[in-house]
Amino acid sequence: MVHQTDENEPTPRVPKFLWAIDERKCLNINEIQTLRAACKKARLHGVRCGKFTPVRNWFMIELVLNAGLRVEEMASLKHGDLIIDNCLRAVKIMYLPVSPIL
């Protein structure tokens, strides 16, 4: 949203909360493509060299981008939260957030 201070000078609206999402906190299409290309290149190198970490990192980036997970949700995932089904070529995310008791 843009506030007009003058007819010719729009100023961007500043969110009241630091955790509010705005364009400055999101990747644009070019940044996403660059990130995916770098991760794919690292994954291929990892596969050739028998290294697990680049493959894991590539998977995490693709999972976050395709599932729309937030950083906290990705960090909270456990091994049992993912069901990888080769027949369906799908990943099911079974993450259930637990709300603190107030």
Protein Blocks (a to p, Z undefined) as FASTA:
>chain_A
ZZdfbfklccddddfbfklccfklpccfklmmmmmmmmmmmmmmmmmnopaklmmmmmmm
mmmmmnopafklmmmpcfklpccdfklopaddfbdcddddZZ
